[in-house]
């Protein structure tokens, strides 16, 4: 029922959804400081991300527009401008989870470099709020996070919250870099970002602050709370772009 409520709660807001989508799409991809980083005189280059092949085409029809949902477009997203030399620090790093025994797959799939999204290339966690955590093995300056929950069909994953910390228990020094839990259903605070429809492009999150500074930490934790197709949680791949902290 909660999935249906999220999708139908603002059907009357089609036009408003488009307006909010435009505003918050800019906020998600630009508010964390790409422009201010460039203004500081630092050289910037496009972040190169290899995308998997599309597994479906066209706009998903079963998901209705809403002010809390980013307006879907199949147009290429603008490049994220970052300092040169950033690496995917998450590749082949250890992954732990709130669900230590996934229903499908292994936790290592989250960082194995396979982002194709077909059967055998994703991990499925249990229902309700769950998280996966990546240990980068050292403190790092993180500029962007790219993730794919599942892209064999268009669906919306709920309460996507991403945090960074030097504490593996995430009790101290926690920095939230993304939160689209608009109704605080996961009890971690109301988020200001938009929900979004999954596809082969995944979600690219600029983790810099308003002054263009990267977030610093060793551990990255990603939450979700079911999706519009079922109450389970999935991850195809997570990439963390940055460099070791100096």
Helices and strands as residue ranges (DSSP letters): H 2-8, G 11-13, H 14-30, H 34-39, E 45-46, E 81-82, E 87-88, E 95-97, G 107-111, E 123-125, E 129-148, E 161-165, E 175-179, E 203-206, E 215-225, E 233-235, E 237-244
